Amino acid sequence: MKALVLSGPGGIRHLRVQELPEPDPPSPGEVMVRIEAMALNRLDLFVAEGLPGIRYSYPHIVGSDGAGTVHQVGAGVEGFRPGDRVMINPTLSCGHCPACSAGEHSVCDEVRVLGEHLSGTAAELIVVPAENLAQVPPEMSWPQAAAFSLATLTAWRMLTTRARLESGETVLIWGIGGGVALASLQVARLLGGRTIVTSGDDGKLDAARKLGADHAINYTRSDVAQEVRSLTDGRGADVVVDSVGEQTWKATLRSLRRGGRLVVCGATSGPIVPLDLRRLFWHQWSFLGSTLGSRREYAEIVKLAGEGKLWPVIDTVLPLSRAVEAYQRMMAGQQVGKIVLEVAE
Ligand code: ZN
């Protein structure tokens, strides 16, 4: 089968499309999926660079997001039949540790992610546990289905389970354009939040306004914290979604109201930030980490997708042979929405 792989550590120059043996048939509880399309995430860039603590065997099949048709079903699998259109939740959990037993699968002691710890979705065939699959809504295209899971799940968990955004609250979302930020905008709107987004690119800010952002701030021209204060009668945002890290940290704290919640799912500009603990306790802030989501949260977003809500924004669809170009587009941060690669011919 054809697959997009990293042939070694050290960046995207090691990306190539190559023939690999097909995976073994599905074990009990597993399903083999014939992938139609996969979507890139920032995680794919980190995997290409090499992640601390993870040792890959090369060639490593990349990709966390994907969608396709059920090809073969293992023993005991109910609810899926060959030919079903499915999308894949990339979070694999053990199912029996205390976190899993409590329904918190993304906090599982042994959580693993397709493409990060395991072979990924950028291959013609993949075998995954049936519990990681969901039926694709009938009107949803392959690129949309492929782009749905990781970003939407991440945004959903951040703003519901973690930050508990309430209707009428103000949420500041840094760096609109990426998949998680756009999904956060959609989720925040769905929950009745008032949204403020930022970018250094006016085109992205226009796109966000068209998607319903209430306020869009260009951080190259404006002091974001000051703007947020003036939009909230001096109080600050109830919730801040920050996956940028070092570059935005100071402005994030200056934008957060007393008692506000900061939720973090990434640190693209760098992970180390200073913190004056006196500000933390005096302002009674909550700092919340978040990553991926549980099976219950995945079922919730799949249901919303079935109702026509929370469909991902697609930036570009390219054939697998143009994967390097797709990775470069994401590295340059040029995209508005998800970058999708067609895996099937
Ligand atoms: Zn577990």
Residues whose N, C-alpha, C, O or C-beta is under 5 A from the ligand:
A	BS01	ZN	S93 C94 G95 H96 C97 C100 C108 D109 E110
